[in-house]
Amino acid sequence: MKRANYFNIEPELMTYLIDQEALIKQKVEATFGVTIWELLKLRASQLNQCAYCLAMHSKQALEYGESINRIIALNAWQDTPLYNDKERAALALCEKLTFVTEH
């Protein structure tokens, strides 16, 4: 399947999106640590079932130093001791925000 090139379709909106992500990333990393940002994006990708995003965020999480075990266990984060309380709070919020229109 060919993916849409949003930079060609709406370059101005993509600039805003990138700026917004940079700001959120800065706040998340300051509060929760560096690797959680990619885990949050990876978890949202799992929930959205986006294969492209799963591959991208898994690779990026590894590059940030995340462990393979935590990446593999992410889909069952509530049932594993691999995540601390702050990370669990961030993952719970990620799930709420991903499904915000359903609640």
Number of C-alpha atoms within 10 A of each C-alpha: 3 4 6 8 9 11 11 9 10 10 12 11 12 14 12 11 12 11 12 12 12 12 11 13 17 14 13 17 14 10 13 16 14 17 18 22 23 23 24 22 20 25 24 22 20 15 15 13 11 12 10 10 17 19 12 14 21 21 15 18 23 15 12 14 10 18 12 12 9 17 20 11 15 20 14 9 18 13 10 12 11 14 17 10 10 13 19 15 12 18 22 15 13 18 14 14 13 15 13 9 7 7 6
